[in-house]
Each structure stands twice: as structure tokens, then as C-alpha cells.
Amino acid sequence: MTQQIPQRLPGGGVDLSHLAARSAAPQANDPSAEGPSGGSVVDVPSLVIDVSDATFEQAAQLSSVVPVVALLWSARSEPSATLGSMLEVVTRELGGRTLLARIDADANPGLAQAFQAQTIPTVVAIVAGRPVPLFQGPVPEEQVREYFDQLLQLAEQHGVSGRVNAPDAVSADDNAPTEPEIPTAHLAAIEAAERGDYEQAITEWEAVLTRAPADAEARAALVQVRLLHRLQGLTAEEIRSSAAAAPAEVEAQLRVADLDVSGGHVEDAFLRLLDLFVDQDADGRAVIRERLLELFEVVGVADPRVSAARGRLANLLY
């Protein structure tokens, strides 16, 4: 059964505070002894360690620096392996803000009993030597991350806000999204769009597509810039007032459909143009169809709203 993290450190279960009290304080002359936020920093060989009855005291001492998450596992439990891998990933991503201690429950029955493990796997955190029950049994990754977030908040409330340094920590730079490299052929078009010169940007994107007709990124950018160009210099009030005053005027309705798509009202835009399509002659239908196809590209051809509108358009055409 999943147990929620308590609002305070529980007094029940095994009390390990005497072990945390014996943890060595960082030396004042050690430049790595204090982190940027004032918490202690301790070097460890790994963020994931295997713990036994004999070595548990060392892990418990580290719980005065960072929360120590204890995983009681068994080779006989298939969920143990899956959960163990998940906990390792999350622990390393946190970059030293917590430590994972793996405990083989079969080989260390004393620890399993001390942590009151009623099922395997069981996950219990240790904060300042005190146990914090997290959960038992398999848990989805999203929920595991939520538990870690709550645990870090709880630990900070109790003054446990240090870090451990280890070679397997994932740095913030490792998790940062990398900027995609912009193709040289796209630079002129992008620069024109960024300075608001949409007409020049359209010319540049069309030139890119002339040289590389299969460039999907250029095509997507072109239809978006065309939309921005059509709306440039107009206010939303002007566009909507004109459309309301001339409900049968195709250009006025096209502009308000552009405005709706730019504002995220995709279904309204498609419905407006499809309803308008019904009463048009061949020339009017051709104009509306062309604009719809372009707006489909702006929104994304895989979008379900596009699929629905495309289906209705096909029914109207045939």
C-alpha cells in the first residue's frame, strides 16, 4: 500500500538518530565543505550504494547531509529490478541532492525487519537519522518523482539541505536542452522574421524551398510567416468588426480565421471557413480551400482538429 510522506518526521519505526548524530561535521578549512546554499558537501564514490547490516551506519550518517533513500529489494521480486532502475535514474538526475541505498532484504533480514518492510520492494527515506516511509510495491515513474520532490522539501524543512559529490551525478548542463543548430540556408529568413520584416522573410523562405522542396521545416516556417504577414498592422477589433459587418465577404472572413488560429481558437477558424465554403461559387471555394490547407499546415497536419476539418472539407468537395 502506498503511504504518503508525513508532514513531520515520524516518531514510530526504527529510530536511527543516534547514527546521524555521530556523522562527522565538515572541516572548517575544507573549501568543499559548504555548498553555495550553506549546506554541507560530502564526497562519495557513487550516488547509488549497496548497503548491508555492517555498512548501514555509514549511509545513515550521510542522512544529516542529504536524504538517503533506502530501497529494500529482492532477487525474487521482479518489480524490484524495474523500480531499482527507476530510482537510480531519478537519483542521478538530482545531481547529489539525495543518495540511494540498495538493501538486499534476503541477505539483510535485520534491516528489513527494522524498516518494517511488509512487502518487497519497500522504499523508506532517512532524514537526519529518522525514517520517513515513502511507498511499498511498484510505483509509476511520475509518482516516484513526486515522492522525491516532497522528500527534498521535507528534508530542507529539517535542515538537511546539503549535497554529495559523486562521479555518476548528472550535472545541470547534462539535462539542459541543447539549442538546435540552424541551417545556414535558413538564417536570412529567420533574421528577417525576427526584425518583423515578414515580406522579406516570405521571399527568403520561398527561395529556400525552391532550392530544397522537401525542406519540411522551411515549409512550416513559411506558412506561419505568411499568417503573421496577413495580420500585420491590423488590430483584433478591426478584424472582427469587419467580419461582423460583412459576413459574406470572403476576405474579411479569411482574416478573422487567421486571427482565430493565431490566438489558438483553431476549431472556430475551421468552422467559420467551412460554413462559408458552402455558399460560394467555384472561385470563392478555391480561395477558401487554399487558405484552409495553409492553416492546416500552421496547426499541424497530425492535429485531430485538422483531421476533422479535412474530412468535412472532403465531404463538401465531393
PyMOL commands that set and color helices and strands:
alter all, ss='L'
color gray80, all
select helices_A, chain A and resi 17-21+56-62+78-93+109-114+141-157+172-175+184-194+198-211+216-231+236-245+250-262+266-278+282-299+304-317
alter helices_A, ss='H'
color red, helices_A
select strands_A, chain A and resi 41-43+48-51+68-73+99-104+122-127+130-136+163-165
alter strands_A, ss='S'
color yellow, strands_A
deselect
rebuild
show_as cartoon
